[in-house]
Amino acid sequence: MEENKKKLGFNIIKKTDPMAGHKGFGKGALSLDNVSPVFIDIEAGEAEIDIGAMHARSAVEKGIKFLKSKEEVPNGKPYWLVWVTIDRSEEGPYYAGVTACYMTVDREIRRGYKSLPEHVNRMDKSIKRHIMVDNMDGKSKKVLAEFLRSHNEVLWNNSTEELKKGLMAE
């Protein structure tokens, strides 16, 4: 009998007419269409988008077993996973939600550290248009600011002062 139970899953829907006349189960599901994961290699000072992170299948995460304690991965290479959400205002498109999560990866032992609840909560905060970059180091903030600016100048220029000041860039 349990086999027939309807499973509640996470709905990923398209931006164009998301509910298409649908009025029941799953109404109000979140759209991930405008969210992008950006990895910052802290040591190299480089940033790149890796969509695989949406399902923990990025190049950084592949083949790694994540542990709950930083101490269990003493030689882990540090990264920031930044969830970036884009929205549109009267002025045009802008970076609406930007939240950062810390993680480490030790390829040699195929282990890493990350807090899955933190990553999920930060993605949610980004979707809800929050700016949460205070936990980042100064060098990484500059790398992210330059990456966002060079990726799309219009999005950067239309973004809030909160984001620009949070990344120490004007």
Secondary structure, DSSP 8 states (H G I E B T S, - for coil): -GGGS---------SSSSSTT--STTTT----TTEEEEEEETTTTEEEE-GGGGGT-STTTTT-EEES-GGG-TT-EEEEEEEEEEEEETTEEEEEEEEEEEEEEETTTTEEEE-HHHHHHHHHHHHTT-EE-TTS-HHHHHHHHHHHHHH-HHHHHHS-HHHHHHTT--
